[in-house]
Structure formats: C-alpha cells, structure tokens
Amino acid sequence: MDESKKLTKKTLDRGFWLAFCASALWGISGTVLQVVAKNLDIPAMWFIATRTTVAGVILLVVGLIVLPSKDFFAVFKNKKDLLTLLCFSIFGLLANMFTFFHAIKTGNSSTATILQYLSPLFIMIGAIIFTKKKTSRIDVISFALALVGVVLMITRGDIGHLSIPFISVLWGIGSGITAALYITIPQKLISKYHGILITGWGMLLAGIISNFFSPIWVNPPKMTTTSILGIGTVILIGTVLAFLIMVISTKYTTAAIVSITDAVQPFTTLVLSIIFLHYSVNLPEIIGAVIVVLAIYVLNRYDTN
C-alpha cells in the first residue's frame, strides 16, 4: 500500500482489525503449539517439515490464483535474490520454527512467545553492531525496559530462581534472534516481488530441506484426533490464514499501526494458556509481560533513526 495516499478512518480501522485478527491467530497458534510440543509425541523436525511443506504449497497455490503468472518464478531468475531466499528459508523460517518449538517444549508457550517478541530489539542491536547505527535514547530505554520485563517473567519476581529451565531461556532468545532474521532478510524481496510468493517459496524450500533430515513419509508419528487438530490448527490457522490476513491488512493501514497490533500475539497466548492450559501466573510475571510489550512498542513507534 502506498502510505502517501490519504487513508480514511474507516479504511484505517479495517486495516487495524485485520492486523489485530492476524496477531490473535498467531497467539492462538502459540498456545496450540504447546499442546503439540509438550503433550503429544510429535518429533520436532517431522512437525516442522510437515508445517512448512503444507503451508508453502497452500500459499503458493493462493499466489498462483491471485497474482500474475509471470511473477510466480520471477525470484528464481536472479541469483542474488535466490540466495537471499535460501537464507530467509534456512536462517529465518526454518531456524525460527525449530528454536520456537524447543522453547515451548522445554518451557511454556507464554514465555517463549514473549522472548520471540523481542525480535525488534535484536534487529536494533544488529543494526548497532553491523551498520554502526548511532545509539539513541529510545534504543537505551527500550533495551532497559525489555531486560527488566524479561527478568521479571523468567524469575516471576524471585531474582535468584528461574521459573523455567535455563535451556528454555536460551531457546527463547534464539527464537527472538531468528525472528529478527525472519523479518529483515526478505524485506527487499517482498518489496520487489510479493509477500505471498516469497513466504510461500521460503516455506516450501524450508520443507524440502527439513525432509532431508526427517521425511514426513518415513515413520510418521501415530496420529490421533488431538494431534490432527493441533497440527492442522498451527498450519492452517496460525501459519497460512494469519499470514494472508496480515498481508491484506497492509493494504488498508500503515506499518506503524500494524506494528502496534503485534502486542496482541503474546497477550493472546498468555490468556489462552491461563484459561486452557491452566498456566499459573503471578503479578510480577504479568508486570514483566506488560513491560516487554511496552518496550517493543516504544522501539517500533518512536525509533526513527
């Protein structure tokens, strides 16, 4: 969407609620993923291979239907763009799904989602390290707030004791870093081609790579009604539908408004975990989650350097 065009309040509201719904669906997916990762006997690589392969095929079919056919294979005609796509697929999509899965498996979906939500902070740190970006006051405030919030969440107010295993914290930080790569690597490709096609090809390539390690047709786990519903929800609702709605939302609103709705995801996961997974939460943990969301909001909203 050309943000230079005048947007009416009705259009902005439509875009906001679409982005809100997409973030809520990602939050629902995070909660369901905890059931898949912790309660069901589903191998991580088999699940990721299935998720990326199915989601990639569906997104590409949608892209083939709604976009000009000449654009479908366009990214493969440029070697540099193809290399970028492979990096996005491996270091963004595949690595993020792997680390996020294990962050939930070893800990819980609420904390894992919050740690992954720190991705804008890692983008900022990367910009400071690799592009010599000047550190602003907003950068420092956001970093300090996020650090306080995360400490409150993983200790639940008891500084001398972690509420989740340390390995889960590491997996969670890894998911935040890989989410930052997931966001930054494909930016030029998405602006040059189309988000549906780039994500679709990225997913499919991640699925092909995953199948080398864990082919989905070799020794698949025993499927139950619960596992089928869980895996289906993560793939169809939390991956395909959420992404398509988010893409549509960008046609009606601004990037700044879309970034605000990102906060819906961790809070949706937290609330659903409390209601359906009987996740016990205390006041310091709630305060910590609020502080983290506030820190990322401040960084997204006011850091213009």
C-alpha positions in Angstrom: 0.0 0.0 0.0 1.2 3.5 -0.8 1.2 5.2 2.5 1.3 8.6 0.8 -2.3 8.1 -0.2 -4.9 9.6 2.1 -6.4 6.9 4.3 -9.9 7.4 5.7 -10.7 6.5 9.3 -12.9 3.6 8.1 -10.0 2.2 6.0 -7.5 2.5 8.9 -10.0 0.8 11.2 -10.4 -2.1 8.8 -6.7 -2.5 8.5 -6.2 -2.3 12.2 -8.8 -5.0 12.9 -7.4 -7.3 10.2 -3.9 -7.0 11.7 -5.4 -7.5 15.1 -7.0 -10.7 14.0 -3.8 -12.0 12.4 -1.8 -11.4 15.6 -4.5 -13.1 17.6 -4.4 -16.1 15.3 -0.6 -16.3 15.8 -1.2 -16.1 19.6 -3.8 -19.0 19.3 -1.2 -21.0 17.3 1.4 -20.5 20.0 -1.0 -21.9 22.6 -1.9 -24.9 20.4 1.8 -25.5 19.7 2.4 -26.1 23.4 0.0 -29.0 23.2 1.8 -30.4 20.1 5.3 -29.8 21.5 4.8 -30.9 25.1 1.8 -33.2 25.3 2.0 -35.1 22.0 4.7 -37.4 20.8 5.5 -35.4 17.7 9.2 -35.1 16.7 10.3 -31.5 16.1 11.8 -31.9 12.7 8.9 -34.1 11.4 6.4 -31.4 12.6 8.4 -28.6 11.1 8.8 -30.4 7.8 5.1 -31.0 7.6 4.2 -27.5 8.6 6.5 -25.8 6.2 5.7 -28.1 3.3 1.9 -27.9 3.6 1.9 -24.1 4.3 4.3 -23.5 1.5 2.2 -25.4 -1.1 -1.0 -23.6 0.1 0.5 -20.1 0.0 1.9 -20.8 -3.5 -1.4 -22.0 -4.8 -3.0 -18.9 -3.4 -0.3 -16.8 -5.0 -0.8 -18.6 -8.4 -4.5 -17.8 -8.2 -4.4 -14.1 -7.2 -1.1 -12.9 -8.7 0.1 -12.6 -12.3 1.5 -15.9 -13.5 4.6 -14.1 -14.8 5.6 -13.3 -11.3 5.4 -16.9 -10.0 9.0 -18.0 -10.7 10.5 -14.5 -11.0 12.6 -14.8 -7.8 14.5 -17.8 -9.3 15.7 -15.8 -12.3 18.0 -13.6 -10.2 20.9 -15.5 -8.5 21.3 -12.9 -5.8 17.6 -12.9 -5.0 17.6 -16.7 -4.9 20.5 -16.8 -2.5 18.6 -14.3 -0.3 15.5 -16.5 -0.5 17.5 -19.5 0.6 19.0 -17.6 3.6 15.5 -16.5 4.5 14.3 -20.1 4.3 17.1 -21.6 6.4 18.1 -18.9 8.9 14.8 -17.2 9.1 11.8 -19.6 8.7 13.4 -23.0 9.5 15.6 -21.8 12.3 12.8 -19.8 13.9 10.4 -22.6 13.9 13.0 -25.0 15.3 14.0 -22.7 18.2 10.4 -21.7 19.0 9.3 -25.3 19.1 12.0 -26.2 21.6 11.5 -23.0 23.6 7.9 -24.2 24.2 8.8 -27.9 24.6 11.4 -27.1 27.3 9.4 -24.2 28.9 6.0 -22.9 28.0 4.3 -21.1 25.2 3.7 -17.8 27.1 7.3 -17.2 28.0 8.5 -18.4 24.6 6.2 -16.0 22.7 7.4 -13.1 24.8 11.0 -13.9 24.2 10.3 -14.3 20.5 8.5 -10.9 20.6 11.9 -9.3 21.4 12.9 -9.6 17.8 12.7 -5.8 17.1 15.2 -5.4 20.0 17.6 -7.9 18.3 17.1 -6.0 15.0 18.2 -2.8 16.8 21.2 -4.5 18.3 22.2 -5.9 14.9 21.9 -2.5 13.3 24.2 -1.0 16.0 26.8 -3.8 15.6 26.8 -4.3 11.9 25.8 -0.9 10.4 27.3 1.3 13.1 23.9 2.8 13.8 24.1 5.6 16.4 22.5 4.5 19.7 19.6 6.7 20.6 17.9 7.4 23.9 14.9 5.4 22.7 17.2 2.4 22.0 18.6 2.5 25.5 15.2 3.0 27.2 13.7 0.1 25.1 16.6 -2.2 25.9 16.5 -1.4 29.6 12.7 -1.9 29.8 12.8 -5.2 27.9 15.6 -6.5 30.1 13.6 -5.7 33.3 10.5 -7.2 31.8 12.2 -10.5 30.7 13.9 -10.9 34.1 10.5 -10.5 35.9 8.9 -13.0 33.6 11.6 -15.8 33.8 12.1 -15.3 37.5 8.4 -14.5 38.4 9.8 -11.9 40.8 12.3 -14.2 42.6 15.6 -12.9 41.1 17.5 -15.9 42.5 15.4 -18.5 40.8 14.4 -19.2 37.2 10.7 -20.2 36.7 11.7 -22.1 33.5 14.8 -24.2 32.7 17.8 -22.1 31.5 17.8 -24.1 28.3 14.3 -22.8 27.6 15.5 -19.2 28.0 18.3 -19.9 25.5 15.9 -21.4 23.0 13.6 -18.4 23.5 16.4 -15.9 22.9 17.3 -18.0 19.8 13.7 -17.7 18.6 13.9 -13.9 19.1 17.1 -13.7 17.1 15.9 -15.9 14.3 12.6 -14.0 14.2 14.7 -10.9 13.7 16.3 -12.6 10.7 12.9 -13.8 9.5 11.8 -10.1 9.4 14.9 -8.5 8.0 16.3 -10.9 5.4 13.3 -11.0 3.0 12.4 -7.2 3.1 13.9 -6.3 -0.2 12.5 -9.5 -1.8 8.9 -8.7 -0.6 9.1 -5.2 -1.9 10.4 -6.4 -5.2 8.1 -9.4 -5.7 5.2 -10.2 -3.3 4.9 -11.3 0.3 2.7 -14.3 -0.5 5.1 -15.7 -3.1 8.3 -15.0 -1.0 6.8 -16.6 2.1 5.4 -19.5 0.1 8.6 -20.3 -1.7 10.5 -19.8 1.6 8.2 -22.2 3.4 8.4 -24.8 0.6 12.2 -24.6 0.5 12.3 -25.0 4.3 10.0 -28.0 3.9 12.3 -29.6 1.3 15.4 -29.1 3.4 13.6 -30.4 6.5 12.5 -33.5 4.7 16.2 -34.4 4.1 16.5 -34.7 7.9 13.1 -36.1 8.7 11.0 -37.2 5.7 7.3 -36.8 6.5 6.5 -40.1 4.9 9.1 -42.1 6.9 8.0 -43.4 10.3 5.3 -40.7 10.8 4.1 -40.4 14.4 0.8 -42.1 15.3 -2.0 -39.6 14.5 -4.9 -39.1 16.9 -7.8 -36.7 16.7 -6.0 -34.3 19.0 -2.7 -34.4 17.1 -4.5 -33.9 13.7 -6.5 -30.9 15.1 -3.4 -29.5 16.8 -1.1 -29.7 13.7 -3.9 -28.6 11.4 -4.6 -25.5 13.6 -1.0 -24.5 13.6 -0.6 -24.9 9.9 -3.9 -23.6 8.6 -4.9 -21.1 11.2 -1.6 -20.0 12.7 0.5 -20.0 9.6 -1.5 -19.7 6.3 -4.6 -17.8 7.4 -2.8 -15.5 9.8 -0.2 -14.5 7.2 -2.8 -14.0 4.4 -4.9 -11.7 6.7 -1.8 -9.8 7.7 -0.9 -9.3 4.0 -4.4 -8.0 3.3 -4.2 -5.6 6.3 -1.2 -3.8 4.9 -3.4 -2.6 2.0 -5.6 -0.7 4.4 -3.4 0.7 7.1 0.2 1.9 7.9 3.2 -0.2 9.0 3.1 1.7 12.3 -0.4 0.6 13.1 0.4 -3.0 12.1 3.4 -3.0 14.4 1.1 -1.9 17.3 -1.1 -5.0 16.8 1.9 -7.2 17.3 1.3 -7.0 21.0 -1.9 -8.9 20.6 0.1 -12.2 20.0 1.9 -12.6 23.3 -1.1 -11.5 25.3 -3.4 -13.9 23.4 -1.0 -16.7 24.1 -0.8 -15.7 27.8 -4.5 -15.5 28.3 -5.3 -18.8 26.5 -2.5 -20.6 28.4 -4.1 -19.5 31.7 -7.6 -20.5 30.6 -7.0 -23.7 28.7 -3.6 -25.0 29.8 -4.0 -24.0 33.5 -0.8 -21.9 33.4 -0.3 -20.3 36.7 0.8 -16.6 36.6 1.7 -14.2 39.3 1.7 -10.4 39.4 5.5 -9.9 38.7 5.1 -12.1 35.6 2.2 -10.1 34.3 4.1 -6.8 35.0 7.1 -8.2 33.2 5.0 -9.1 30.1 3.4 -5.6 30.1 6.9 -4.0 30.3 8.3 -6.1 27.4 5.3 -5.2 25.2 5.7 -1.5 26.2 9.4 -1.6 25.4 8.9 -3.1 21.9 6.0 -0.6 21.3 8.3 2.3 22.2 11.0 1.0 20.0 8.7 0.4 17.0 6.8 3.7 17.5 9.5 6.2 18.2 12.8 5.0 17.0 13.2 6.7 13.6 17.0 6.6 13.3 
